Amino acid sequence: MAPTLVGMPGESHFAALEPLLERVTKPIQYVGGELNSTVKDWNCGGYGPKGDERTVRWALMYPDAYEVGLPNQGVMILYEVLNEQPDALAERTYAVWPDMEVLMRERGVPQLSVDGHRAVRDFDVLGISFSTELGYTNMLTALDLAGIPLHAADRGEDDPLVVMGGHASFNPEPVADFIDAAIVGDGEEAVLGATELIGEWKAEGRPGGRREVLRRLAETGGVYVPAFYEVDYLPDGRIQRVAPAETGVPWRVGKHTVMELDEWPYPKAPLVPLAESVHERMSVEIFRGCTRGCRFCQAGMITRPVRERSITGIGEMVEQGLQASGFEEVGLLSLSSADHSEIADLTKGLADRYEGTNTGLSLPSTRVDAFNIDLANELTRNGRRSGLTFAPEGGSERIRKVINKMVSEDDLIRTVAAAYGAGWRQVKLYFMCGLPTETDEDVLQIAELAKRVIETGREVAGHNDIRCTVSIGGFVPKPHTPFQWAAQLSAEDTDARLHKLREAIRADKKVGRSIGFRYHDGKPGIVEGLLSRGDRRLGRVIEQVWRDGARFDGWSEHFSYERWMSAAERALEGTGVDVAWYTTRERGESEVLPWDHIDSGLDKEWLWQDWLDALDETEVEDCRWTPCFDCGVCPQMGTDIEIGPTGKTLLPLTVLGSGKQTMVREQAARGA
Amino acid sequence: MAKRTPEGPPPPPAVQKLRVRYARRGRLRFSSTRDFARALERALRRSGVPMAYSAGFHPHPKISYANGAPTGMASEAEFFEISVTEQLDPEQVRSALDDALPDGIDILDVVEAAPGALADRLEASRWQMVFHDIESGELEQVVQAFLAADTVEVSRMFKRGRKSFDARQPVLGARVEAGEDPRCAILTVVVRHTTPAVRPDDVLTALSLVASFAPPRPPLVTRLAQGRWDETTAEIIDPFDG
């Protein structure tokens, strides 16, 4: 049954949803009402001179389950930034589980926001944040449940603009059929710009319809509208050229970069769900961008340059966020948190400030070479001591030179020895399999490394009660990285190599029992690789696999490799290209890549040189501490590195817990 | 093997124990007891209640939960206990905690704990089930058939598999009334707490077994009261009394 919409736009559909809640798992995820969530007046923006409404309404979607999507920082930031605007409103929506999808279809309940239970189709914009390409099928479910045509070309004046953001938008081509626009890069300033433009267009009475508003957005140079570009192909299947098909539309669309992070202290009031989520903590982003230059890392490449939040700015956000949320742990978030120029003063300052309040600190991402025990002790002073995690990524010194992860084996051993010596019992090590030029030997070196870790650990700890967990997954080459030209290792070869590694770890019984081995098989990586480096021809594959039942592809219990391969075979028939062409094929220097017209600021020639350096095992330094190596981002985007130290310190003052003053009994207070 | 003990002084001791009655209303009836526990811990931190913590590497605030209503059912009578490190004014704690919790989880009452375990004061519950599109006469017949039976075996899935138990004996009383709307009937049952607990959905299953009763929509269920069971007056006594 098709979704049936009744009532006025912006009306709550909770009454229709409520009976379904009795029959689904974890119903709390659909009811909203989280602490610090907002439901604004549908017409908060008022009306234009001729009575046209000017409120701009965003439905923000994280295309995964609520428990994964709720803690997402990107969505939380945009939600708050937009809701602060007097003439805009934002509500959230997430992917519904298959049990709920079945009931919604049965009863004709459309995709709703969790905040006001308003129909997603009633909003002006459906903004979808893709951290991973594996959320594409969930977007189609949401569009379909919402009653929005799947194809952008079929949408009418009453349908919202479907706008994508997040890291996947650096190659939006595989979903070009389904999105109206993509916003590339940092979202907080960009959504305000788009909101203003859409608001003006609405207030003018929507002249020229959706095509006109999309054109206005495209003309800014910062919004990509796939329908305004044409792609031509060569007879061998490669792209010949991508060109604007519309006047006034730029050849390349640039990413957005927010400078002065201290001026964007979001989220100020983090959302606190009743339901359990994947991150049971509040997060404060301590810097954005990374120039360590790991060649596999798309995040590090596309978020340059490094922009630090100041120590005092971070201190204020932590204080305000803890007050507003009541979380007992604060994650100091970034791509490599120990690299903040004032990390030692920051962690010490925060640990002093929250002494005795049972508030834990964590650094979700720490480099071996930037880590030390003083830092680790500050992190666990007021909280709980969990395991330590490091990511050497490559098993051998040689492969670490290829990927430019400049961590020596001795560094790693020294660091873990210090950790075990200081009382830690559990160290987790992350690796990748299938890196360019990798052989079995490179991967088997991981087993040797893990054994050395255990042997050293037992020695310094003075007992055998320590563990090391090796976690490994297949490498997926990503756009806008030096490895964008690389051949991905096939699923079979990845699995064979992982199997050999497991055998090697198990072979040594004396230390093997102290080493845990966790791996992800190669199949999901191939689908991710297909979608990461794909082009517009993949739209048919995504639609086919969704029609065949694909949902929640990031979840192993829902993912089906066979379903994807079968859909790809049918949908790509006659194109001359197939899954292997997109994944395990190495690209040449002159090939037009599907994302070349999306400008991340990185100079393609520099990327190519870095790719050659990788093959040559030549390392490149970090421009925060050495001269610029001309990756191209700063001059292209008009940006600059923003780092401390500021030399400031945190005062050991907090109002956390001060609420008790009103509760303490007077006579007891006198006695004290 | 080296025995590890946390560095630093032991946590401050508990000096007062408070008992709290709260309601779970509206859409928040879909929160589970675990959802509530998370929300409560955060609300306690936000409001500044000086909680007593357990010692050790993983200190936890001292809270004990009692007999939470199943997910999806509303309640006017849920209880928990907290231990605090200072002498607090219960009414101030009530209002601060109520402010720090989402609307729909409403703190009704806070008292200093009387001696004995809270769980011992929770012997029976009064549940209200509101049925739509059922006339009270029809429901009355079904309930009479149920009450006439000595035992009604029902079964339900537990964590360790399906279990069968009697849903009739623990039911101490049942009454049917017409709702304001003629197409609405209200069933109130008083159930003694047993192991496994007989829940309103078990009573519903039992009704369907004795009289092939199948309401078109599941009823809206609310726990109205919970407390000691007084055999002589056949009433539930407030656990905060006496």
Interface residues (C-beta under 8 A of the other chain):
Chain A: F14 E18 P19 L21 E22 K26 P27 I28 Y30 V31 G32 G33 E34 L35 V272 L274 A275 E276 E280 L322 Q323 A324 S325 G326 F327 E328 N358 R384 R385 G423 A461 G462 H463 D465 L656 G657 S658 G659 K660 Q661 T662 M663 V664 R665 Q667 A668
Chain B: M1 A2 R4 R27 L28 F30 S31 S32 R34 D35 F36 R38 A39 E41 R42 A43 L44 R45 R46 S47 G48 V49 P50 Y53 F57 H58 P59 P61 T71 G72 E86 Q87 L88 D89 Q92 V93 A96 A100 P102 D103 G104 R217 P218
